[in-house]
Every structure is written in structure tokens, then in C-alpha cells.
């Protein structure tokens, strides 16, 4: 649990990292994030002994298609997050990651025909209403930022359910596809797109750029490690550490001042999604009790049949 909580805190506070690189274009930062992350992930693959798994995944057409779609989504998500971090729109990025689980759950119900139940259905409707009121009444926010981040991360998380690749292998495949696209864009666009950070980038900015792979990959590794140690229900609660951390960062470091409507909607959306996690825990508990009762009944029945 500690590993996953730390991972979400790192992701939540990483806005400060990208803000420190505010003199560099967001699209240039995105290019560096992709290329340096790929180099970092390749080292991680060798260290973890997953090079063969990565090559096998790259030869699987179905996995390539899934991760190509995921790559486009995560690229859009990263760009929106970097832009929001640089331009002081961290409340919006936090809200985006808060509503993302609702998008994933809704897709599971619509595409995978997963049963929602009354509690989840009501919670999703309440969450949607909260987002609608944010768009209509919270004029101090850039609504497109949290809608873009929420939609892209929600669909991205859903696609992750369809892949058989482990998190590191999957992200490496996605980043490799993005790296090919980045190089292709740089070649085709010529001088209109450059990875040159510009004359304003000094030694500090260059050192920070070199760290962008670790900033991106370390939280993933911690989440992957922590997911093996805790239950999915606990993991569901931990995921709210990220948007809550972003909310604190926005207030303390960026000086964003949310309106009363924004605070109210944030709380409503937060509580609606927490209710889904609690409902999942109760369902799992009831299922476990039912299995234990059934097992005990069968054992008793066998015992009574003994001569």
C-alpha cells in the first residue's frame, strides 16, 4: 500500500517538475518525455529480464493494435497534463484523474457488459452531473483540460484490461510506438517541430530534462510492485491519492482558488466514486462469505454420509 501511495504522490506532485521546465515548449517536453522514458524503460526491461516478453508482445498484432490506441491516448494525456502543469491549471488536471475511473467503469458496462448494480449506476449518474455542473458553473476552470485528461486516462485504463502484457512491457511497447511517431513528426515537420529546448534552457533545465524518464517510469514501477501486495479494493482507495495531492498542490504551490461550486462538485464526484469502491468491497465480502458457507455445507454433507 505504501508503494502505491508514494507512486500517486509522485504523480500528483510531478506538476511542480514540469512547471520548473516552463520555458520549454510543451510539445518539446512531450518529445523528451517519450524518448527519455523509452531509454529508461529499455534499461528496466534488461534489469527485470523481460526483453523476450517485450519482443513477443511486439510481434503480436492484436497487442500492437491495442497498445497503439493506448499510445495515442497516453500521448494526449501527457500533453494535457504538461500544459496544465506549466500554465497553472493543476485543479483541472486533478479533476481529470478524479473522474477517469468513472469513464473506465462506464466503458466496462457498455462494452464488456459488466453489471453495474444500483449503487454504481447512481454513483455514475451523480459523477456525470458533477462534471456537467463544473462545465456550466465553474468558469474559473479550463474545462477542456479535465475533460481531456479524464476521458483519455479512463479509456486508457480500460484498454489496459484488454491486454495480456505486464505493465512495464505494455508501457515500453506504447512508448516505442510514440518514439517512432515523434521521430517521424520531427523529420516531416522539419524546422516547425524541434527537440531543441531553446536558448532559455540552462544547465538546470537540461539536468531536469534528463530526469523525465525517471519521473515517468518510477511511479509505474511502484504501482506495479504495490499491486502485487494489496487487494484491488485497497488499490481502489489509493487511486484517490493522486487527485487529492493535485488539489493540495494547486492550492498551496500554484495559488489556485476554486469557487464554491468547484469545491462542492469536487466533493460530490469524490464521494460518488468512493461509494463505488465501498460497494465493490461489500460485494467481495458477501461473495467470500457465500463461498465459505457453501464450502462448509459441502464438508458437513460429506461428513454426514460417512458410515
N, C-alpha and C positions, 0 to 999 in steps of 0.2 A: 504493500500500500504506500509506503514511504517513497519508493522509486517512482510510482505513477504520480503521486502528489508533487514531487520535485520536478518531474517532467512537465507537468501542467503549469507550475510556477515559472519554469524557464521559458516556456512558450508564451505565457502571459506577460512576462517582463521583457521579452525579446523586442517589444516595440521600442524600448529605450535604445537597444543596439542599432536598430535600423534608423532611428531618429538621429543618432550620432553620425550617420552617413548621409545626412540630409542634403549635402552639397552635391551628391552624385545622383544622376537621373534614376528614377525608379526602374525603368526598363534595363538600364545598365546593371543596377543592383540585382535585378532578377536574373540576368545572364550570368553574373558571377555566382549567385546562389546555386544555379543549376550546375555550372561547370565545376565549381569547387566541391559541391555536395557529391557529384559523381566521383571525383577523385577520392574523397573521404570514404564513400561507400565501397569503392573498389578495394581500398585497404581493409575495410571492415569485412568484406567477403573473404579475402585471403586469410585474415586473422581468425574468422569463425569457421573456415573450411567449407564455405558454401559456394565456391566458384562453379562447381559442377551443377549445382541446383540452379544457379543463375543462367548457365548456358542451356540447360534443359528447358527452362522457362522461356528463354528467347527463341527456342525452336518450336514452341507450341503456339500455333496460330491463334487458338482461342484465347490463351493468356495474353498474347501480344495485343490483340484487339481490345480486351478488357482494360489492360494497363495503358494502352494508347488513349482510350477515352478518359481514364483516370488521370493521365498525364496532362491532358488539356484542362481538366477541372482543377488540378492542384496548381498548375501554372497560373490560371486566372485567380485562384485563391491567394497564392503567394503575392501576386502583383497588387491585388486589392489591399492585402494586409500591409505590404511595404508602403504603399501610397498613404494609407490611413495612419501608419506609424510616423511617417515623415511630416504629414500635414496636420497632426494633432487630432485625428479622428479615431481615438482609441475606444471611446464609448461605443462607437459604431462597430468596430472590429470585435469587441467583446460581445455585443448583442448578436452579431453574426454567428459566433461559435456557440452562443446560448441556444439559438433556435435551430441550429444544424441537426441535433438529434431528432427533433420533431419531423424534419424533412426525411430523414432516414427511416423512421418508423412509418410515416405515411407511404413511402415508396414500398416498404415491405408489405404493407396491407394491400396496395394497389397492384403491385407486380407479382409478388410472391404469394399473395392471398393469405397472408398471416392474419390470424384472428386478433382483432383489436380488443374487444370486450368493451363494456360500458365506460369504465374508468378511463381507459386510454382514449376512447373516442371523444369523450367530453373534454379531456385534457388537451387533445389536439385542436379541438374547436376553440377552446379558451386561448391557447397559444396563438392560433391564427388571428383571433380577434385582437389580441395584444399587439401583434405586428401591424395589423391594419390601423389601430389607433396610434401607433408610433408614426406610421407614414403620414396620417392625416393631421395629427395634432402636435407632434414634436418637430417643429420647424427648425430647431437649432441643430438637428442632426442631418447628416448626408445619408438619406435613406438607401441610396443605391449601394453604399458600402456594406451595410449589414445584410441587405437582401442578397447581394452577390456572394459574400462570404458564407452566409447561411445556406444558400442553395448549392454552391459548389462543394462545400465541405460535407453537406448532408448527402448529396448524390455520390460524392467520392467515397464516403464511408459505406454507402450501400453497395457500390461496386466491389469494395473490399470483401464483402460477404460472398461474392461470386467467384473469387479467385482461390486457387489452391496453393499459391505461392506464400511463403512466410513473409512477414513484414519487411525485413531487410532486403530479401531478394526482389519482392514486388516493387519497393521504392527504388531499388537500383535499376530495374527494368524501365520504370517510368522516367527516372532521371536521365537514363541513357537516351531514351526517345526524345526527351526535351533537349538534351545536349545536341543531338543531330539537328533538331529544328532550329536551335539557337545559332549553330554554325551556318546552316542553310540561309537563315534570315540575314546574318551578317554578310554573307557572300553576295546574296541577291540585292540587298538594300544598299550595299556599298557604304558611302560616307553618311547616309541618313541614319544608320544604326551603328554604333561603335561601342566596344567594350572598354574604351579609354575612359577612366574615371574623371578625367579633366584636370586642368591646372590647379583647381582648388583643393584637390586631394593631396594631402601631405603624407608624411611617414605614418602618422596615426591612422589615417583613413586606409592606407594600403595594408597596415597590420590588421585592421578590423576586417577588411575585405578577405584577407587570408583565413580569417576565423569563421567565415559564414558557413562553411561546411560543417564544422563542429556545432555551431548554433542550430543548424537544421537537423543534423543526424543524432546528436546526443539525446534529445528528448524522445526520439523514436526508439532508440536502444533501451532507454529506461522504461518506456511504456511496454515494449516487448518483454523485457525482463520481469516487470511487475505483474503483467497479465498472467504469467505462469504461477504466481504466488498467491493471488487473491481470487475471490469469486467474481462472476460477472456482475452480481448485484452491487458489491462494494465498488467495482470498477465504474458502475453507473453513477454512483455518488461522486467519485473522484473527478469525473469529467467536468463537473461544475466548478472545479478549482480554477480552470483556465479563464472562463468569462468573469468570474468573481475577481480574480487577480487583475484582469484587464480593467475592470471597473475601478479598482483601487488605484491602479497606475494612472488612469485617466484623471481621477480626482486630485491625487497627490502631486504627480510629476507634470502633467500637462495642463492642470488648472481648468479642465472642462467642468462646466457647471450645468448638470442636467435639469430640465424643467420638472415640475411636479408630475406631469403626465409621463415623462420618460421614466422616472423612478417608479411610479405606480405600475407602468407596463412591464418594466424590468422584473419587478417582484411577482407580478401575475404570471409572466412567462416562466420565471424560475420555479415558482410553486407548482405550476401545471406540469412541468417536466419532472419535478421531484416526485409528484404523485404517481407518475408512470413507473419510476424506479421502485417506489414503495409497493405499488401494485404487483410488479414483477417479483419482488421479494416474497410477498404474501402468497402469490401463485406457486412459486417454487417450494415454499414451506408446506403448503397444502398438498402439493404433488408428492413431496418427500414423505409426509405423514401417511398419505394414501398407499404409497409403495410399501412402507414399513408395515402398515396394518395388513395389507394383502399378503406380504411375506410371512407375517406372524400367523395369519389364518391358515395358510397352506402348511406351515410347520406343525400347527396344532392338529390339522386334519390328518396329516401323515402319522402323528403320534397316536391318535385315537384308533388308527387302523392296525397298529401293531398288535400281535396276539399277546 
